[in-house]
Amino acid sequence: MSKKSYGVWQELRVIRERTGWSSAELSKASTISAPYLSQLENGDRWPNATVTKKLAVALKVPVSVLERPIEQKGAVA
């Protein structure tokens, strides 16, 4: 697969930065390893439901925010 798996996870970094957290802080709060979190933010990995839930809880956002397609997040009708 030559293209990275972008979509909702390219927004993960944006959401994290809006909280004012570093990746290390989100890693600690979510109990997701820093290297794995980096892979998610870079679109190199796709998380399972457990990881998605941990990130949503740590970021205090609904799971649906992390699951919906990127086009729905910033689209202007």
PQR file with spaces between the fields and no chain letter, atoms N, CA, C, O and H, PARSE charges and radii, in Angstrom:
ATOM       1  N    MET     1       0.852   -1.176    0.000 -0.4000 1.5000
ATOM       2  CA   MET     1       0.000    0.000    0.000 -0.0000 2.0000
ATOM       3  C    MET     1       0.893    1.233    0.000  0.5500 1.7000
ATOM       4  O    MET     1       1.660    1.444    0.940 -0.5500 1.4000
ATOM       5  N    SER     2       0.801    2.033   -1.027 -0.4000 1.5000
ATOM       6  CA   SER     2       1.705    3.167   -1.158 -0.0000 2.0000
ATOM       7  C    SER     2       1.203    4.417   -0.439  0.5500 1.7000
ATOM       8  O    SER     2       2.006    5.248   -0.012 -0.5500 1.4000
ATOM       9  H    SER     2       0.178    1.862   -1.790  0.4000 1.0000
ATOM      10  N    LYS     3      -0.097    4.558   -0.304 -0.4000 1.5000
ATOM      11  CA   LYS     3      -0.630    5.732    0.383 -0.0000 2.0000
ATOM      12  C    LYS     3      -0.849    5.417    1.849  0.5500 1.7000
ATOM      13  O    LYS     3      -1.205    4.297    2.215 -0.5500 1.4000
ATOM      14  H    LYS     3      -0.748    3.883   -0.651  0.4000 1.0000
ATOM      15  N    LYS     4      -0.633    6.415    2.674 -0.4000 1.5000
ATOM      16  CA   LYS     4      -0.888    6.245    4.098 -0.0000 2.0000
ATOM      17  C    LYS     4      -2.388    6.257    4.342  0.5500 1.7000
ATOM      18  O    LYS     4      -3.161    6.774    3.535 -0.5500 1.4000
ATOM      19  H    LYS     4      -0.344    7.325    2.377  0.4000 1.0000
ATOM      20  N    SER     5      -2.784    5.680    5.463 -0.4000 1.5000
ATOM      21  CA   SER     5      -4.198    5.573    5.821 -0.0000 2.0000
ATOM      22  C    SER     5      -4.689    6.847    6.494  0.5500 1.7000
ATOM      23  O    SER     5      -4.982    6.862    7.689 -0.5500 1.4000
ATOM      24  H    SER     5      -2.156    5.260    6.118  0.4000 1.0000
ATOM      25  N    TYR     6      -4.775    7.921    5.704 -0.4000 1.5000
ATOM      26  CA   TYR     6      -5.273    9.170    6.270 -0.0000 2.0000
ATOM      27  C    TYR     6      -6.780    9.123    6.367  0.5500 1.7000
ATOM      28  O    TYR     6      -7.424    8.264    5.765 -0.5500 1.4000
ATOM      29  H    TYR     6      -4.537    7.909    4.733  0.4000 1.0000
ATOM      30  N    GLY     7      -7.320   10.009    7.095 -0.4000 1.5000
ATOM      31  CA   GLY     7      -8.748   10.086    7.346 -0.0000 2.0000
ATOM      32  C    GLY     7      -8.898   10.775    8.671  0.5500 1.7000
ATOM      33  O    GLY     7      -8.351   11.857    8.884 -0.5500 1.4000
ATOM      34  H    GLY     7      -6.798   10.707    7.584  0.4000 1.0000
ATOM      35  N    VAL     8      -9.640   10.155    9.570 -0.4000 1.5000
ATOM      36  CA   VAL     8      -9.852   10.781   10.868 -0.0000 2.0000
ATOM      37  C    VAL     8      -8.559   10.964   11.637  0.5500 1.7000
ATOM      38  O    VAL     8      -8.446   11.896   12.434 -0.5500 1.4000
ATOM      39  H    VAL     8     -10.084    9.276    9.398  0.4000 1.0000
ATOM      40  N    TRP     9      -7.603   10.117   11.424 -0.4000 1.5000
ATOM      41  CA   TRP     9      -6.406   10.148   12.266 -0.0000 2.0000
ATOM      42  C    TRP     9      -5.474   11.290   11.938  0.5500 1.7000
ATOM      43  O    TRP     9      -4.628   11.634   12.763 -0.5500 1.4000
ATOM      44  H    TRP     9      -7.694    9.360   10.776  0.4000 1.0000
ATOM      45  N    GLN    10      -5.589   11.891   10.772 -0.4000 1.5000
ATOM      46  CA   GLN    10      -4.788   13.081   10.530 -0.0000 2.0000
ATOM      47  C    GLN    10      -5.310   14.229   11.391  0.5500 1.7000
ATOM      48  O    GLN    10      -4.587   15.196   11.628 -0.5500 1.4000
ATOM      49  H    GLN    10      -6.276   11.611   10.101  0.4000 1.0000
ATOM      50  N    GLU    11      -6.540   14.136   11.858 -0.4000 1.5000
ATOM      51  CA   GLU    11      -7.112   15.133   12.755 -0.0000 2.0000
ATOM      52  C    GLU    11      -6.705   14.900   14.202  0.5500 1.7000
ATOM      53  O    GLU    11      -6.833   15.806   15.025 -0.5500 1.4000
ATOM      54  H    GLU    11      -7.127   13.350   11.666  0.4000 1.0000
ATOM      55  N    LEU    12      -6.223   13.723   14.526 -0.4000 1.5000
ATOM      56  CA   LEU    12      -5.855   13.415   15.908 -0.0000 2.0000
ATOM      57  C    LEU    12      -4.852   14.425   16.439  0.5500 1.7000
ATOM      58  O    LEU    12      -4.997   14.907   17.563 -0.5500 1.4000
ATOM      59  H    LEU    12      -6.119   12.987   13.857  0.4000 1.0000
ATOM      60  N    ARG    13      -3.856   14.747   15.664 -0.4000 1.5000
ATOM      61  CA   ARG    13      -2.844   15.720   16.091 -0.0000 2.0000
ATOM      62  C    ARG    13      -3.481   17.087   16.333  0.5500 1.7000
ATOM      63  O    ARG    13      -3.154   17.766   17.306 -0.5500 1.4000
ATOM      64  H    ARG    13      -3.738   14.355   14.752  0.4000 1.0000
ATOM      65  N    VAL    14      -4.391   17.488   15.444 -0.4000 1.5000
ATOM      66  CA   VAL    14      -5.059   18.783   15.589 -0.0000 2.0000
ATOM      67  C    VAL    14      -5.866   18.819   16.887  0.5500 1.7000
ATOM      68  O    VAL    14      -5.789   19.787   17.643 -0.5500 1.4000
ATOM      69  H    VAL    14      -4.657   16.937   14.653  0.4000 1.0000
ATOM      70  N    ILE    15      -6.630   17.777   17.138 -0.4000 1.5000
ATOM      71  CA   ILE    15      -7.432   17.704   18.365 -0.0000 2.0000
ATOM      72  C    ILE    15      -6.514   17.724   19.585  0.5500 1.7000
ATOM      73  O    ILE    15      -6.785   18.432   20.555 -0.5500 1.4000
ATOM      74  H    ILE    15      -6.692   16.990   16.523  0.4000 1.0000
ATOM      75  N    ARG    16      -5.438   16.955   19.539 -0.4000 1.5000
ATOM      76  CA   ARG    16      -4.486   16.918   20.659 -0.0000 2.0000
ATOM      77  C    ARG    16      -3.895   18.295   20.899  0.5500 1.7000
ATOM      78  O    ARG    16      -3.818   18.749   22.040 -0.5500 1.4000
ATOM      79  H    ARG    16      -5.219   16.380   18.751  0.4000 1.0000
ATOM      80  N    GLU    17      -3.482   18.956   19.845 -0.4000 1.5000
ATOM      81  CA   GLU    17      -2.868   20.277   19.990 -0.0000 2.0000
ATOM      82  C    GLU    17      -3.868   21.303   20.519  0.5500 1.7000
ATOM      83  O    GLU    17      -3.489   22.221   21.247 -0.5500 1.4000
ATOM      84  H    GLU    17      -3.545   18.588   18.917  0.4000 1.0000
ATOM      85  N    ARG    18      -5.132   21.152   20.159 -0.4000 1.5000
ATOM      86  CA   ARG    18      -6.160   22.064   20.687 -0.0000 2.0000
ATOM      87  C    ARG    18      -6.316   21.916   22.195  0.5500 1.7000
ATOM      88  O    ARG    18      -6.700   22.866   22.878 -0.5500 1.4000
ATOM      89  H    ARG    18      -5.439   20.406   19.568  0.4000 1.0000
ATOM      90  N    THR    19      -6.024   20.739   22.713 -0.4000 1.5000
ATOM      91  CA   THR    19      -6.092   20.538   24.165 -0.0000 2.0000
ATOM      92  C    THR    19      -4.882   21.150   24.859  0.5500 1.7000
ATOM      93  O    THR    19      -4.877   21.335   26.076 -0.5500 1.4000
ATOM      94  H    THR    19      -5.713   19.967   22.159  0.4000 1.0000
ATOM      95  N    GLY    20      -3.846   21.464   24.061 -0.4000 1.5000
ATOM      96  CA   GLY    20      -2.615   21.997   24.633 -0.0000 2.0000
ATOM      97  C    GLY    20      -1.662   20.911   25.100  0.5500 1.7000
ATOM      98  O    GLY    20      -0.679   21.193   25.784 -0.5500 1.4000
ATOM      99  H    GLY    20      -3.850   21.314   23.072  0.4000 1.0000
ATOM     100  N    TRP    21      -1.955   19.662   24.728 -0.4000 1.5000
ATOM     101  CA   TRP    21      -1.128   18.538   25.161 -0.0000 2.0000
ATOM     102  C    TRP    21      -0.031   18.220   24.164  0.5500 1.7000
ATOM     103  O    TRP    21      -0.192   18.391   22.956 -0.5500 1.4000
ATOM     104  H    TRP    21      -2.754   19.434   24.172  0.4000 1.0000
ATOM     105  N    SER    22       1.070   17.760   24.690 -0.4000 1.5000
ATOM     106  CA   SER    22       2.117   17.180   23.852 -0.0000 2.0000
ATOM     107  C    SER    22       1.710   15.739   23.555  0.5500 1.7000
ATOM     108  O    SER    22       0.786   15.211   24.174 -0.5500 1.4000
ATOM     109  H    SER    22       1.201   17.621   25.672  0.4000 1.0000
ATOM     110  N    SER    23       2.392   15.113   22.621 -0.4000 1.5000
ATOM     111  CA   SER    23       2.093   13.701   22.343 -0.0000 2.0000
ATOM     112  C    SER    23       2.421   12.844   23.560  0.5500 1.7000
ATOM     113  O    SER    23       1.743   11.847   23.811 -0.5500 1.4000
ATOM     114  H    SER    23       3.142   15.542   22.119  0.4000 1.0000
ATOM     115  N    ALA    24       3.448   13.215   24.317 -0.4000 1.5000
ATOM     116  CA   ALA    24       3.805   12.462   25.531 -0.0000 2.0000
ATOM     117  C    ALA    24       2.688   12.550   26.570  0.5500 1.7000
ATOM     118  O    ALA    24       2.395   11.569   27.254 -0.5500 1.4000
ATOM     119  H    ALA    24       3.999   14.024   24.113  0.4000 1.0000
ATOM     120  N    GLU    25       2.071   13.713   26.686 -0.4000 1.5000
ATOM     121  CA   GLU    25       0.970   13.875   27.645 -0.0000 2.0000
ATOM     122  C    GLU    25      -0.245   13.051   27.239  0.5500 1.7000
ATOM     123  O    GLU    25      -0.881   12.425   28.088 -0.5500 1.4000
ATOM     124  H    GLU    25       2.308   14.509   26.130  0.4000 1.0000
ATOM     125  N    LEU    26      -0.572   13.044   25.950 -0.4000 1.5000
ATOM     126  CA   LEU    26      -1.693   12.226   25.490 -0.0000 2.0000
ATOM     127  C    LEU    26      -1.371   10.750   25.646  0.5500 1.7000
ATOM     128  O    LEU    26      -2.239    9.958   26.011 -0.5500 1.4000
ATOM     129  H    LEU    26      -0.055   13.552   25.261  0.4000 1.0000
ATOM     130  N    SER    27      -0.151   10.383   25.376 -0.4000 1.5000
ATOM     131  CA   SER    27       0.271    8.999   25.549 -0.0000 2.0000
ATOM     132  C    SER    27       0.037    8.547   26.987  0.5500 1.7000
ATOM     133  O    SER    27      -0.509    7.470   27.226 -0.5500 1.4000
ATOM     134  H    SER    27       0.555   11.026   25.079  0.4000 1.0000
ATOM     135  N    LYS    28       0.447    9.362   27.923 -0.4000 1.5000
ATOM     136  CA   LYS    28       0.285    9.023   29.342 -0.0000 2.0000
ATOM     137  C    LYS    28      -1.192    8.978   29.731  0.5500 1.7000
ATOM     138  O    LYS    28      -1.627    8.042   30.401 -0.5500 1.4000
ATOM     139  H    LYS    28       0.891   10.237   27.728  0.4000 1.0000
ATOM     140  N    ALA    29      -1.963    9.981   29.316 -0.4000 1.5000
ATOM     141  CA   ALA    29      -3.377   10.061   29.685 -0.0000 2.0000
ATOM     142  C    ALA    29      -4.207    8.927   29.089  0.5500 1.7000
ATOM     143  O    ALA    29      -5.180    8.479   29.696 -0.5500 1.4000
ATOM     144  H    ALA    29      -1.609   10.742   28.772  0.4000 1.0000
ATOM     145  N    SER    30      -3.826    8.472   27.913 -0.4000 1.5000
ATOM     146  CA   SER    30      -4.604    7.440   27.217 -0.0000 2.0000
ATOM     147  C    SER    30      -4.048    6.033   27.413  0.5500 1.7000
ATOM     148  O    SER    30      -4.692    5.053   27.039 -0.5500 1.4000
ATOM     149  H    SER    30      -3.036    8.837   27.420  0.4000 1.0000
ATOM     150  N    THR    31      -2.877    5.933   27.986 -0.4000 1.5000
ATOM     151  CA   THR    31      -2.124    4.673   28.130 -0.0000 2.0000
ATOM     152  C    THR    31      -1.798    4.036   26.779  0.5500 1.7000
ATOM     153  O    THR    31      -1.662    2.818   26.672 -0.5500 1.4000
ATOM     154  H    THR    31      -2.354    6.730   28.290  0.4000 1.0000
ATOM     155  N    ILE    32      -1.675    4.872   25.757 -0.4000 1.5000
ATOM     156  CA   ILE    32      -1.252    4.430   24.425 -0.0000 2.0000
ATOM     157  C    ILE    32       0.227    4.790   24.311  0.5500 1.7000
ATOM     158  O    ILE    32       0.616    5.911   24.638 -0.5500 1.4000
ATOM     159  H    ILE    32      -1.786    5.862   25.844  0.4000 1.0000
ATOM     160  N    SER    33       1.042    3.864   23.857 -0.4000 1.5000
ATOM     161  CA   SER    33       2.477    4.149   23.782 -0.0000 2.0000
ATOM     162  C    SER    33       2.756    5.319   22.838  0.5500 1.7000
ATOM     163  O    SER    33       2.058    5.515   21.843 -0.5500 1.4000
ATOM     164  H    SER    33       0.726    2.953   23.591  0.4000 1.0000
ATOM     165  N    ALA    34       3.782    6.082   23.169 -0.4000 1.5000
ATOM     166  CA   ALA    34       4.152    7.246   22.353 -0.0000 2.0000
ATOM     167  C    ALA    34       4.476    6.860   20.908  0.5500 1.7000
ATOM     168  O    ALA    34       4.036    7.550   19.988 -0.5500 1.4000
ATOM     169  H    ALA    34       4.349    5.922   23.978  0.4000 1.0000
ATOM     170  N    PRO    35       5.234    5.778   20.677 -0.5600 1.5000
ATOM     171  CA   PRO    35       5.507    5.407   19.279  0.2800 2.0000
ATOM     172  C    PRO    35       4.231    5.045   18.499  0.5500 1.7000
ATOM     173  O    PRO    35       4.087    5.412   17.333 -0.5500 1.4000
ATOM     174  N    TYR    36       3.312    4.326   19.152 -0.4000 1.5000
ATOM     175  CA   TYR    36       2.062    3.952   18.486 -0.0000 2.0000
ATOM     176  C    TYR    36       1.219    5.194   18.204  0.5500 1.7000
ATOM     177  O    TYR    36       0.630    5.313   17.130 -0.5500 1.4000
ATOM     178  H    TYR    36       3.429    4.029   20.099  0.4000 1.0000
ATOM     179  N    LEU    37       1.161    6.113   19.159 -0.4000 1.5000
ATOM     180  CA   LEU    37       0.431    7.359   18.964 -0.0000 2.0000
ATOM     181  C    LEU    37       0.999    8.141   17.784  0.5500 1.7000
ATOM     182  O    LEU    37       0.248    8.694   16.981 -0.5500 1.4000
ATOM     183  H    LEU    37       1.640    6.016   20.031  0.4000 1.0000
ATOM     184  N    SER    38       2.301    8.183   17.683 -0.4000 1.5000
ATOM     185  CA   SER    38       2.953    8.858   16.560 -0.0000 2.0000
ATOM     186  C    SER    38       2.565    8.204   15.238  0.5500 1.7000
ATOM     187  O    SER    38       2.303    8.894   14.253 -0.5500 1.4000
ATOM     188  H    SER    38       2.911    7.733   18.335  0.4000 1.0000
ATOM     189  N    GLN    39       2.530    6.881   15.217 -0.4000 1.5000
ATOM     190  CA   GLN    39       2.134    6.165   14.003 -0.0000 2.0000
ATOM     191  C    GLN    39       0.687    6.483   13.625  0.5500 1.7000
ATOM     192  O    GLN    39       0.365    6.607   12.444 -0.5500 1.4000
ATOM     193  H    GLN    39       2.743    6.320   16.017  0.4000 1.0000
ATOM     194  N    LEU    40      -0.179    6.613   14.621 -0.4000 1.5000
ATOM     195  CA   LEU    40      -1.573    6.983   14.351 -0.0000 2.0000
ATOM     196  C    LEU    40      -1.655    8.378   13.754  0.5500 1.7000
ATOM     197  O    LEU    40      -2.330    8.598   12.748 -0.5500 1.4000
ATOM     198  H    LEU    40       0.082    6.511   15.581  0.4000 1.0000
ATOM     199  N    GLU    41      -0.958    9.321   14.388 -0.4000 1.5000
ATOM     200  CA   GLU    41      -1.005   10.706   13.913 -0.0000 2.0000
ATOM     201  C    GLU    41      -0.421   10.851   12.514  0.5500 1.7000
ATOM     202  O    GLU    41      -0.827   11.735   11.759 -0.5500 1.4000
ATOM     203  H    GLU    41      -0.410    9.143   15.205  0.4000 1.0000
ATOM     204  N    ASN    42       0.519    9.998   12.168 -0.4000 1.5000
ATOM     205  CA   ASN    42       1.145   10.053   10.849 -0.0000 2.0000
ATOM     206  C    ASN    42       0.410    9.224    9.803  0.5500 1.7000
ATOM     207  O    ASN    42       0.798    9.217    8.635 -0.5500 1.4000
ATOM     208  H    ASN    42       0.849    9.280   12.781  0.4000 1.0000
ATOM     209  N    GLY    43      -0.647    8.524   10.211 -0.4000 1.5000
ATOM     210  CA   GLY    43      -1.424    7.721    9.279 -0.0000 2.0000
ATOM     211  C    GLY    43      -0.790    6.395    8.919  0.5500 1.7000
ATOM     212  O    GLY    43      -1.175    5.762    7.936 -0.5500 1.4000
ATOM     213  H    GLY    43      -0.962    8.529   11.160  0.4000 1.0000
ATOM     214  N    ASP    44       0.191    5.969    9.719 -0.4000 1.5000
ATOM     215  CA   ASP    44       0.872    4.705    9.442 -0.0000 2.0000
ATOM     216  C    ASP    44       0.161    3.499   10.047  0.5500 1.7000
ATOM     217  O    ASP    44       0.401    2.366    9.628 -0.5500 1.4000
ATOM     218  H    ASP    44       0.504    6.484   10.517  0.4000 1.0000
ATOM     219  N    ARG    45      -0.705    3.727   11.019 -0.4000 1.5000
ATOM     220  CA   ARG    45      -1.438    2.646   11.684 -0.0000 2.0000
ATOM     221  C    ARG    45      -2.900    3.038   11.779  0.5500 1.7000
ATOM     222  O    ARG    45      -3.244    4.218   11.718 -0.5500 1.4000
ATOM     223  H    ARG    45      -0.900    4.647   11.359  0.4000 1.0000
ATOM     224  N    TRP    46      -3.756    2.038   11.928 -0.4000 1.5000
ATOM     225  CA   TRP    46      -5.179    2.268   12.115 -0.0000 2.0000
ATOM     226  C    TRP    46      -5.569    1.621   13.434  0.5500 1.7000
ATOM     227  O    TRP    46      -5.318    0.430   13.617 -0.5500 1.4000
ATOM     228  H    TRP    46      -3.476    1.079   11.978  0.4000 1.0000
ATOM     229  N    PRO    47      -6.169    2.356   14.358 -0.5600 1.5000
ATOM     230  CA   PRO    47      -6.455    1.827   15.693  0.2800 2.0000
ATOM     231  C    PRO    47      -7.674    0.919   15.729  0.5500 1.7000
ATOM     232  O    PRO    47      -8.569    1.007   14.888 -0.5500 1.4000
ATOM     233  N    ASN    48      -7.682    0.043   16.728 -0.4000 1.5000
ATOM     234  CA   ASN    48      -8.873   -0.767   16.959 -0.0000 2.0000
ATOM     235  C    ASN    48      -9.836    0.021   17.850  0.5500 1.7000
ATOM     236  O    ASN    48      -9.535    1.146   18.249 -0.5500 1.4000
ATOM     237  H    ASN    48      -6.956   -0.028   17.411  0.4000 1.0000
ATOM     238  N    ALA    49     -10.975   -0.559   18.156 -0.4000 1.5000
ATOM     239  CA   ALA    49     -12.009    0.129   18.937 -0.0000 2.0000
ATOM     240  C    ALA    49     -11.532    0.483   20.342  0.5500 1.7000
ATOM     241  O    ALA    49     -11.899    1.532   20.871 -0.5500 1.4000
ATOM     242  H    ALA    49     -11.220   -1.473   17.831  0.4000 1.0000
ATOM     243  N    THR    50     -10.725   -0.369   20.944 -0.4000 1.5000
ATOM     244  CA   THR    50     -10.224   -0.108   22.295 -0.0000 2.0000
ATOM     245  C    THR    50      -9.332    1.123   22.319  0.5500 1.7000
ATOM     246  O    THR    50      -9.463    1.968   23.205 -0.5500 1.4000
ATOM     247  H    THR    50     -10.427   -1.220   20.514  0.4000 1.0000
ATOM     248  N    VAL    51      -8.440    1.228   21.367 -0.4000 1.5000
ATOM     249  CA   VAL    51      -7.536    2.380   21.280 -0.0000 2.0000
ATOM     250  C    VAL    51      -8.339    3.647   21.001  0.5500 1.7000
ATOM     251  O    VAL    51      -8.086    4.692   21.601 -0.5500 1.4000
ATOM     252  H    VAL    51      -8.334    0.542   20.647  0.4000 1.0000
ATOM     253  N    THR    52      -9.300    3.554   20.096 -0.4000 1.5000
ATOM     254  CA   THR    52     -10.144    4.703   19.779 -0.0000 2.0000
ATOM     255  C    THR    52     -10.857    5.203   21.026  0.5500 1.7000
ATOM     256  O    THR    52     -10.906    6.409   21.272 -0.5500 1.4000
ATOM     257  H    THR    52      -9.505    2.705   19.608  0.4000 1.0000
ATOM     258  N    LYS    53     -11.403    4.299   21.804 -0.4000 1.5000
ATOM     259  CA   LYS    53     -12.113    4.661   23.041 -0.0000 2.0000
ATOM     260  C    LYS    53     -11.159    5.319   24.033  0.5500 1.7000
ATOM     261  O    LYS    53     -11.508    6.337   24.632 -0.5500 1.4000
ATOM     262  H    LYS    53     -11.362    3.320   21.604  0.4000 1.0000
ATOM     263  N    LYS    54      -9.969    4.763   24.219 -0.4000 1.5000
ATOM     264  CA   LYS    54      -8.992    5.341   25.147 -0.0000 2.0000
ATOM     265  C    LYS    54      -8.620    6.767   24.745  0.5500 1.7000
ATOM     266  O    LYS    54      -8.509    7.650   25.595 -0.5500 1.4000
ATOM     267  H    LYS    54      -9.685    3.937   23.733  0.4000 1.0000
ATOM     268  N    LEU    55      -8.430    6.981   23.458 -0.4000 1.5000
ATOM     269  CA   LEU    55      -8.079    8.318   22.977 -0.0000 2.0000
ATOM     270  C    LEU    55      -9.239    9.290   23.167  0.5500 1.7000
ATOM     271  O    LEU    55      -9.032   10.431   23.578 -0.5500 1.4000
ATOM     272  H    LEU    55      -8.520    6.264   22.767  0.4000 1.0000
ATOM     273  N    ALA    56     -10.445    8.848   22.874 -0.4000 1.5000
ATOM     274  CA   ALA    56     -11.619    9.712   23.038 -0.0000 2.0000
ATOM     275  C    ALA    56     -11.804   10.112   24.499  0.5500 1.7000
ATOM     276  O    ALA    56     -12.083   11.273   24.797 -0.5500 1.4000
ATOM     277  H    ALA    56     -10.614    7.921   22.540  0.4000 1.0000
ATOM     278  N    VAL    57     -11.651    9.164   25.397 -0.4000 1.5000
ATOM     279  CA   VAL    57     -11.790    9.459   26.828 -0.0000 2.0000
ATOM     280  C    VAL    57     -10.718   10.447   27.270  0.5500 1.7000
ATOM     281  O    VAL    57     -11.016   11.420   27.962 -0.5500 1.4000
ATOM     282  H    VAL    57     -11.425    8.220   25.155  0.4000 1.0000
ATOM     283  N    ALA    58      -9.481   10.203   26.877 -0.4000 1.5000
ATOM     284  CA   ALA    58      -8.380   11.086   27.269 -0.0000 2.0000
ATOM     285  C    ALA    58      -8.568   12.495   26.716  0.5500 1.7000
ATOM     286  O    ALA    58      -8.286   13.477   27.403 -0.5500 1.4000
ATOM     287  H    ALA    58      -9.239    9.412   26.315  0.4000 1.0000
ATOM     288  N    LEU    59      -9.044   12.594   25.474 -0.4000 1.5000
ATOM     289  CA   LEU    59      -9.230   13.895   24.831 -0.0000 2.0000
ATOM     290  C    LEU    59     -10.562   14.554   25.185  0.5500 1.7000
ATOM     291  O    LEU    59     -10.818   15.704   24.827 -0.5500 1.4000
ATOM     292  H    LEU    59      -9.273   11.796   24.916  0.4000 1.0000
ATOM     293  N    LYS    60     -11.409   13.799   25.900 -0.4000 1.5000
ATOM     294  CA   LYS    60     -12.733   14.293   26.305 -0.0000 2.0000
ATOM     295  C    LYS    60     -13.585   14.693   25.099  0.5500 1.7000
ATOM     296  O    LYS    60     -14.216   15.750   25.073 -0.5500 1.4000
ATOM     297  H    LYS    60     -11.201   12.865   26.191  0.4000 1.0000
ATOM     298  N    VAL    61     -13.576   13.804   24.104 -0.4000 1.5000
ATOM     299  CA   VAL    61     -14.420   13.979   22.926 -0.0000 2.0000
ATOM     300  C    VAL    61     -15.210   12.694   22.715  0.5500 1.7000
ATOM     301  O    VAL    61     -14.762   11.625   23.130 -0.5500 1.4000
ATOM     302  H    VAL    61     -13.063   12.946   24.125  0.4000 1.0000
ATOM     303  N    PRO    62     -16.374   12.774   22.079 -0.5600 1.5000
ATOM     304  CA   PRO    62     -17.110   11.548   21.770  0.2800 2.0000
ATOM     305  C    PRO    62     -16.310   10.678   20.791  0.5500 1.7000
ATOM     306  O    PRO    62     -15.583   11.192   19.940 -0.5500 1.4000
ATOM     307  N    VAL    63     -16.454    9.379   20.923 -0.4000 1.5000
ATOM     308  CA   VAL    63     -15.787    8.454   20.007 -0.0000 2.0000
ATOM     309  C    VAL    63     -16.155    8.798   18.568  0.5500 1.7000
ATOM     310  O    VAL    63     -15.326    8.673   17.666 -0.5500 1.4000
ATOM     311  H    VAL    63     -17.044    8.962   21.614  0.4000 1.0000
ATOM     312  N    SER    64     -17.380    9.225   18.354 -0.4000 1.5000
ATOM     313  CA   SER    64     -17.835    9.545   16.996 -0.0000 2.0000
ATOM     314  C    SER    64     -17.000   10.645   16.344  0.5500 1.7000
ATOM     315  O    SER    64     -16.878   10.675   15.119 -0.5500 1.4000
ATOM     316  H    SER    64     -18.053    9.327   19.087  0.4000 1.0000
ATOM     317  N    VAL    65     -16.429   11.543   17.132 -0.4000 1.5000
ATOM     318  CA   VAL    65     -15.568   12.593   16.582 -0.0000 2.0000
ATOM     319  C    VAL    65     -14.334   11.970   15.937  0.5500 1.7000
ATOM     320  O    VAL    65     -13.860   12.445   14.905 -0.5500 1.4000
ATOM     321  H    VAL    65     -16.529   11.519   18.126  0.4000 1.0000
ATOM     322  N    LEU    66     -13.823   10.920   16.542 -0.4000 1.5000
ATOM     323  CA   LEU    66     -12.638   10.258   16.004 -0.0000 2.0000
ATOM     324  C    LEU    66     -12.972    9.285   14.882  0.5500 1.7000
ATOM     325  O    LEU    66     -12.099    8.940   14.086 -0.5500 1.4000
ATOM     326  H    LEU    66     -14.208   10.535   17.381  0.4000 1.0000
ATOM     327  N    GLU    67     -14.215    8.841   14.808 -0.4000 1.5000
ATOM     328  CA   GLU    67     -14.585    7.827   13.821 -0.0000 2.0000
ATOM     329  C    GLU    67     -15.149    8.378   12.523  0.5500 1.7000
ATOM     330  O    GLU    67     -15.082    7.702   11.497 -0.5500 1.4000
ATOM     331  H    GLU    67     -14.924    9.121   15.455  0.4000 1.0000
ATOM     332  N    ARG    68     -15.700    9.580   12.535 -0.4000 1.5000
ATOM     333  CA   ARG    68     -16.340   10.064   11.305 -0.0000 2.0000
ATOM     334  C    ARG    68     -15.297   10.484   10.278  0.5500 1.7000
ATOM     335  O    ARG    68     -14.189   10.883   10.638 -0.5500 1.4000
ATOM     336  H    ARG    68     -15.754   10.129   13.369  0.4000 1.0000
ATOM     337  N    PRO    69     -15.649   10.395    9.007 -0.5600 1.5000
ATOM     338  CA   PRO    69     -14.700   10.751    7.950  0.2800 2.0000
ATOM     339  C    PRO    69     -14.261   12.205    8.044  0.5500 1.7000
ATOM     340  O    PRO    69     -15.028   13.076    8.454 -0.5500 1.4000
ATOM     341  N    ILE    70     -13.039   12.445    7.665 -0.4000 1.5000
ATOM     342  CA   ILE    70     -12.429   13.775    7.742 -0.0000 2.0000
ATOM     343  C    ILE    70     -13.222   14.806    6.956  0.5500 1.7000
ATOM     344  O    ILE    70     -13.289   15.965    7.367 -0.5500 1.4000
ATOM     345  H    ILE    70     -12.416   11.738    7.332  0.4000 1.0000
ATOM     346  N    GLU    71     -13.822   14.421    5.841 -0.4000 1.5000
ATOM     347  CA   GLU    71     -14.560   15.359    5.002 -0.0000 2.0000
ATOM     348  C    GLU    71     -15.721   15.996    5.763  0.5500 1.7000
ATOM     349  O    GLU    71     -16.106   17.126    5.464 -0.5500 1.4000
ATOM     350  H    GLU    71     -13.767   13.480    5.507  0.4000 1.0000
ATOM     351  N    GLN    72     -16.283   15.285    6.743 -0.4000 1.5000
ATOM     352  CA   GLN    72     -17.408   15.805    7.503 -0.0000 2.0000
ATOM     353  C    GLN    72     -16.970   16.811    8.561  0.5500 1.7000
ATOM     354  O    GLN    72     -17.788   17.603    9.027 -0.5500 1.4000
ATOM     355  H    GLN    72     -15.970   14.367    6.986  0.4000 1.0000
ATOM     356  N    LYS    73     -15.716   16.795    8.942 -0.4000 1.5000
ATOM     357  CA   LYS    73     -15.257   17.640   10.041 -0.0000 2.0000
ATOM     358  C    LYS    73     -15.133   19.100    9.659  0.5500 1.7000
ATOM     359  O    LYS    73     -15.587   19.972   10.401 -0.5500 1.4000
ATOM     360  H    LYS    73     -15.051   16.151    8.563  0.4000 1.0000
ATOM     361  N    GLY    74     -14.533   19.381    8.526 -0.4000 1.5000
ATOM     362  CA   GLY    74     -14.299   20.765    8.176 -0.0000 2.0000
ATOM     363  C    GLY    74     -15.057   21.217    6.946  0.5500 1.7000
ATOM     364  O    GLY    74     -14.827   22.313    6.435 -0.5500 1.4000
ATOM     365  H    GLY    74     -14.164   18.673    7.923  0.4000 1.0000
ATOM     366  N    ALA    75     -15.951   20.385    6.474 -0.4000 1.5000
ATOM     367  CA   ALA    75     -16.667   20.704    5.239 -0.0000 2.0000
ATOM     368  C    ALA    75     -17.600   21.885    5.440  0.5500 1.7000
ATOM     369  O    ALA    75     -18.271   22.014    6.464 -0.5500 1.4000
ATOM     370  H    ALA    75     -16.137   19.494    6.888  0.4000 1.0000
ATOM     371  N    VAL    76     -17.621   22.725    4.449 -0.4000 1.5000
ATOM     372  CA   VAL    76     -18.548   23.850    4.442 -0.0000 2.0000
ATOM     373  C    VAL    76     -19.551   23.579    3.340  0.5500 1.7000
ATOM     374  O    VAL    76     -19.179   23.406    2.179 -0.5500 1.4000
ATOM     375  H    VAL    76     -17.077   22.621    3.616  0.4000 1.0000
ATOM     376  N    ALA    77     -20.812   23.542    3.701 -0.4000 1.5000
ATOM     377  CA   ALA    77     -21.857   23.205    2.726 -0.0000 2.0000
ATOM     378  C    ALA    77     -22.148   24.351    1.795  0.5500 1.7000
ATOM     379  O    ALA    77     -23.001   24.231    0.916 -0.5500 1.4000
ATOM     380  H    ALA    77     -21.114   23.683    4.644  0.4000 1.0000
